[in-house]
Protein backbone atom coordinates (compact mmCIF):
# COMPACT_ATOMS: atom_id res chain seq x y z
CA UNK A 1 0.00 0.00 0.00
CA UNK A 2 1.41 3.41 -0.91
CA UNK A 3 1.26 6.40 1.36
CA UNK A 4 0.04 9.84 0.34
CA UNK A 5 2.52 12.67 0.60
CA UNK A 6 1.10 16.14 1.22
CA UNK A 7 2.87 19.45 0.77
CA UNK A 8 1.51 22.41 2.73
CA UNK A 9 2.20 25.99 1.65
CA UNK A 10 1.22 29.32 3.09
CA UNK A 11 -0.86 31.48 0.75
CA UNK A 12 2.00 33.86 -0.06
CA UNK A 13 4.37 30.96 -0.81
CA UNK A 14 1.73 29.42 -3.11
CA UNK A 15 1.34 32.69 -5.05
CA UNK A 16 5.12 33.02 -5.42
CA UNK A 17 5.32 29.44 -6.68
CA UNK A 18 2.54 30.04 -9.22
CA UNK A 19 4.26 33.22 -10.42
CA UNK A 20 7.54 31.35 -10.93
CA UNK A 21 5.81 28.52 -12.79
CA UNK A 22 3.99 30.96 -15.10
CA UNK A 23 7.25 32.84 -15.74
CA UNK A 24 9.05 29.61 -16.59
CA UNK A 25 6.30 28.50 -18.96
CA UNK A 26 6.42 31.88 -20.72
CA UNK A 27 10.20 31.55 -21.11
CA UNK A 28 9.85 28.08 -22.63
CA UNK A 29 7.03 29.17 -24.95
CA UNK A 30 8.65 32.41 -26.00
CA UNK A 31 6.75 32.74 -29.27
CA UNK A 32 3.13 33.72 -29.64
CA UNK A 33 1.43 32.16 -32.61
CA UNK A 34 -1.02 34.15 -34.67
CA UNK A 35 -4.58 32.89 -35.01
CA UNK A 36 -4.73 33.77 -38.68
CA UNK A 37 -2.61 32.68 -41.63
CA UNK A 38 -1.65 34.87 -44.51
CA UNK A 39 -2.89 33.74 -47.93
CA UNK A 40 0.65 32.66 -48.83
CA UNK A 41 0.96 30.57 -45.65
CA UNK A 42 -2.43 28.92 -46.29
CA UNK A 43 -1.45 28.07 -49.84
CA UNK A 44 1.83 26.60 -48.63
CA UNK A 45 0.13 24.46 -45.96
CA UNK A 46 -2.42 23.20 -48.48
CA UNK A 47 0.28 22.56 -51.11
CA UNK A 48 -1.33 24.96 -53.58
CA UNK A 49 1.12 26.36 -56.08
CA UNK A 50 -0.98 28.92 -57.89
CA UNK A 51 -4.32 30.68 -57.71
CA UNK A 52 -6.85 29.80 -60.39
CA UNK A 53 -8.88 32.50 -62.06
CA UNK A 54 -12.29 31.02 -62.79
Biotite code that builds the C-alpha atoms (Angstrom):
import biotite.structure as struc

atoms = struc.array([
    struc.Atom([0.000, 0.000, 0.000], chain_id="A", res_id=1, res_name="UNK", atom_name="CA", element="C"),
    struc.Atom([1.406, 3.408, -0.910], chain_id="A", res_id=2, res_name="UNK", atom_name="CA", element="C"),
    struc.Atom([1.260, 6.405, 1.364], chain_id="A", res_id=3, res_name="UNK", atom_name="CA", element="C"),
    struc.Atom([0.041, 9.841, 0.337], chain_id="A", res_id=4, res_name="UNK", atom_name="CA", element="C"),
    struc.Atom([2.524, 12.670, 0.604], chain_id="A", res_id=5, res_name="UNK", atom_name="CA", element="C"),
    struc.Atom([1.098, 16.137, 1.223], chain_id="A", res_id=6, res_name="UNK", atom_name="CA", element="C"),
    struc.Atom([2.868, 19.451, 0.769], chain_id="A", res_id=7, res_name="UNK", atom_name="CA", element="C"),
    struc.Atom([1.510, 22.413, 2.733], chain_id="A", res_id=8, res_name="UNK", atom_name="CA", element="C"),
    struc.Atom([2.198, 25.989, 1.653], chain_id="A", res_id=9, res_name="UNK", atom_name="CA", element="C"),
    struc.Atom([1.219, 29.321, 3.088], chain_id="A", res_id=10, res_name="UNK", atom_name="CA", element="C"),
    struc.Atom([-0.865, 31.482, 0.748], chain_id="A", res_id=11, res_name="UNK", atom_name="CA", element="C"),
    struc.Atom([2.000, 33.864, -0.064], chain_id="A", res_id=12, res_name="UNK", atom_name="CA", element="C"),
    struc.Atom([4.366, 30.963, -0.813], chain_id="A", res_id=13, res_name="UNK", atom_name="CA", element="C"),
    struc.Atom([1.731, 29.424, -3.109], chain_id="A", res_id=14, res_name="UNK", atom_name="CA", element="C"),
    struc.Atom([1.341, 32.693, -5.054], chain_id="A", res_id=15, res_name="UNK", atom_name="CA", element="C"),
    struc.Atom([5.118, 33.019, -5.421], chain_id="A", res_id=16, res_name="UNK", atom_name="CA", element="C"),
    struc.Atom([5.321, 29.443, -6.679], chain_id="A", res_id=17, res_name="UNK", atom_name="CA", element="C"),
    struc.Atom([2.542, 30.040, -9.217], chain_id="A", res_id=18, res_name="UNK", atom_name="CA", element="C"),
    struc.Atom([4.263, 33.222, -10.424], chain_id="A", res_id=19, res_name="UNK", atom_name="CA", element="C"),
    struc.Atom([7.541, 31.350, -10.927], chain_id="A", res_id=20, res_name="UNK", atom_name="CA", element="C"),
    struc.Atom([5.812, 28.516, -12.786], chain_id="A", res_id=21, res_name="UNK", atom_name="CA", element="C"),
    struc.Atom([3.994, 30.963, -15.095], chain_id="A", res_id=22, res_name="UNK", atom_name="CA", element="C"),
    struc.Atom([7.251, 32.837, -15.739], chain_id="A", res_id=23, res_name="UNK", atom_name="CA", element="C"),
    struc.Atom([9.048, 29.606, -16.591], chain_id="A", res_id=24, res_name="UNK", atom_name="CA", element="C"),
    struc.Atom([6.298, 28.503, -18.965], chain_id="A", res_id=25, res_name="UNK", atom_name="CA", element="C"),
    struc.Atom([6.418, 31.878, -20.719], chain_id="A", res_id=26, res_name="UNK", atom_name="CA", element="C"),
    struc.Atom([10.202, 31.553, -21.113], chain_id="A", res_id=27, res_name="UNK", atom_name="CA", element="C"),
    struc.Atom([9.852, 28.083, -22.635], chain_id="A", res_id=28, res_name="UNK", atom_name="CA", element="C"),
    struc.Atom([7.026, 29.165, -24.953], chain_id="A", res_id=29, res_name="UNK", atom_name="CA", element="C"),
    struc.Atom([8.647, 32.413, -26.003], chain_id="A", res_id=30, res_name="UNK", atom_name="CA", element="C"),
    struc.Atom([6.750, 32.741, -29.275], chain_id="A", res_id=31, res_name="UNK", atom_name="CA", element="C"),
    struc.Atom([3.129, 33.722, -29.637], chain_id="A", res_id=32, res_name="UNK", atom_name="CA", element="C"),
    struc.Atom([1.435, 32.163, -32.605], chain_id="A", res_id=33, res_name="UNK", atom_name="CA", element="C"),
    struc.Atom([-1.019, 34.152, -34.666], chain_id="A", res_id=34, res_name="UNK", atom_name="CA", element="C"),
    struc.Atom([-4.578, 32.892, -35.006], chain_id="A", res_id=35, res_name="UNK", atom_name="CA", element="C"),
    struc.Atom([-4.728, 33.770, -38.683], chain_id="A", res_id=36, res_name="UNK", atom_name="CA", element="C"),
    struc.Atom([-2.613, 32.685, -41.629], chain_id="A", res_id=37, res_name="UNK", atom_name="CA", element="C"),
    struc.Atom([-1.653, 34.867, -44.512], chain_id="A", res_id=38, res_name="UNK", atom_name="CA", element="C"),
    struc.Atom([-2.895, 33.743, -47.929], chain_id="A", res_id=39, res_name="UNK", atom_name="CA", element="C"),
    struc.Atom([0.651, 32.656, -48.827], chain_id="A", res_id=40, res_name="UNK", atom_name="CA", element="C"),
    struc.Atom([0.962, 30.568, -45.649], chain_id="A", res_id=41, res_name="UNK", atom_name="CA", element="C"),
    struc.Atom([-2.426, 28.922, -46.286], chain_id="A", res_id=42, res_name="UNK", atom_name="CA", element="C"),
    struc.Atom([-1.454, 28.068, -49.839], chain_id="A", res_id=43, res_name="UNK", atom_name="CA", element="C"),
    struc.Atom([1.830, 26.599, -48.628], chain_id="A", res_id=44, res_name="UNK", atom_name="CA", element="C"),
    struc.Atom([0.132, 24.461, -45.957], chain_id="A", res_id=45, res_name="UNK", atom_name="CA", element="C"),
    struc.Atom([-2.422, 23.202, -48.480], chain_id="A", res_id=46, res_name="UNK", atom_name="CA", element="C"),
    struc.Atom([0.282, 22.562, -51.106], chain_id="A", res_id=47, res_name="UNK", atom_name="CA", element="C"),
    struc.Atom([-1.331, 24.962, -53.581], chain_id="A", res_id=48, res_name="UNK", atom_name="CA", element="C"),
    struc.Atom([1.123, 26.359, -56.085], chain_id="A", res_id=49, res_name="UNK", atom_name="CA", element="C"),
    struc.Atom([-0.984, 28.920, -57.888], chain_id="A", res_id=50, res_name="UNK", atom_name="CA", element="C"),
    struc.Atom([-4.316, 30.681, -57.714], chain_id="A", res_id=51, res_name="UNK", atom_name="CA", element="C"),
    struc.Atom([-6.851, 29.800, -60.390], chain_id="A", res_id=52, res_name="UNK", atom_name="CA", element="C"),
    struc.Atom([-8.877, 32.504, -62.065], chain_id="A", res_id=53, res_name="UNK", atom_name="CA", element="C"),
    struc.Atom([-12.285, 31.017, -62.795], chain_id="A", res_id=54, res_name="UNK", atom_name="CA", element="C"),
])
